[in-house]
């Protein structure tokens, strides 16, 4: 009969690695970087930021245009025209006319027109230029 020999126990592994004794680890922060390294880091971060910003803008633009198309809209739909307040233009009857030039007229409101003021300065009377049927008194100056 065969008998088995007991197998020898496994030998203990030999560790060749010797861990370094623990020393306090000084963390390097951005504040500790020398100026040339800090500038290089700044340039790298700036380039990455510019690239990602451009990509995010383009992604947003594409998404926005797709949604506009989906709803049948255009960019012009977002440009509201400012509402202008309607000014009611009042019409006033002409009360004074220059007999020498019928195109020269005045309603009697506000300062007299230049043509009328010149005639008044020459000694003419306001009543000479009054249109028939118009009230004789000019409106108060505003």
Residue pairs with C-beta under 8 A, 6 or more apart in sequence:
30 38
30 41
33 41
68 74
68 75
92 107
92 108
92 109
93 107
93 134
94 105
94 106
94 107
94 131
94 134
95 106
95 107
95 108
95 130
95 131
95 134
95 135
95 138
96 105
96 106
96 107
96 108
96 116
96 126
96 129
96 130
96 131
96 134
97 104
97 105
97 106
97 129
97 131
98 104
98 105
98 115
98 116
98 119
98 129
99 128
99 129
101 115
104 113
104 115
104 116
105 113
106 112
106 113
106 116
106 129
107 139
108 134
108 138
108 139
109 138
109 139
109 142
110 141
110 142
111 117
111 141
112 120
116 126
116 129
119 128
119 129
120 126
126 138
127 136
130 136
